Amino acid sequence: MNVWTIVLIASVAVLALKLVGYAVPTSLVEKPGPARISSLLTVALLSALIAVQTFVSSGHTLALDARLPALLVAAGLFALRVPFILVLVAAATTAAVIRMLT
């Protein structure tokens, strides 16, 4: 199997999973327990993705690069309720400047 076959199979699987989600009764989804779990799961998965993409491991050591200061700038700007596009520009600029200086 080549890479494109795997990508196509995964795409069909994700589409099928999404379509199965529409078959779940709304009475089940609107209960407080499942609603809370689904909202917290989304935040947890996004946080895990950010952590994995920010902290780079080199063997058994943790290497920090320009992504960490950019993430800190973005978090600070989000705390100040700056519009999302400005947060993106500031974080990208921070990472670019640090990478040019190193």
NORLINPE-V819896 format. One record per pair of residues at least 4 apart in sequence whose C-alpha atoms are under 8 Angstrom apart, sorted by the first residue. I is the first residue (numbers start at 1). J is the second residue. Records with the same first field share a line. If there is no record, write none. Layout:
# NORLINPE-V819896
I: J  J
This chain:
# NORLINPE-V819896
1: 5  6
2: 6
3: 7
4: 8
5: 9
6: 10
7: 11
8: 12
9: 13
10: 14
11: 15
12: 16
13: 17
14: 18
15: 19
16: 20
17: 21
18: 22
19: 23
20: 24
24: 28  29
25: 29
26: 30
27: 31
28: 34
29: 34  35
30: 34  35
31: 35
32: 36
33: 37
34: 38
35: 39
36: 40
37: 41
38: 42
39: 43
40: 44
41: 45
42: 46
43: 47
44: 48
45: 49
46: 50
47: 51
48: 52
49: 53
50: 54
51: 55
52: 56
54: 64  67  68  71
55: 62  63  64  65  67  68
56: 62  63  64  65
57: 61  62  63
58: 62  63
64: 68
66: 70  94  95  96  98  99
67: 71  95
68: 72
69: 73  94  95
70: 74  90  91  92  94  95
71: 75  91
72: 76
73: 77  87  90  91  94
74: 78  87  88  90  91
75: 79
76: 80
77: 81  82  87
78: 82  83  84  87
82: 86  87
83: 87
84: 88
85: 89
86: 90
87: 91
88: 92
89: 93
90: 94
91: 95
92: 96
93: 97
94: 98
95: 99
96: 100
97: 101
98: 102
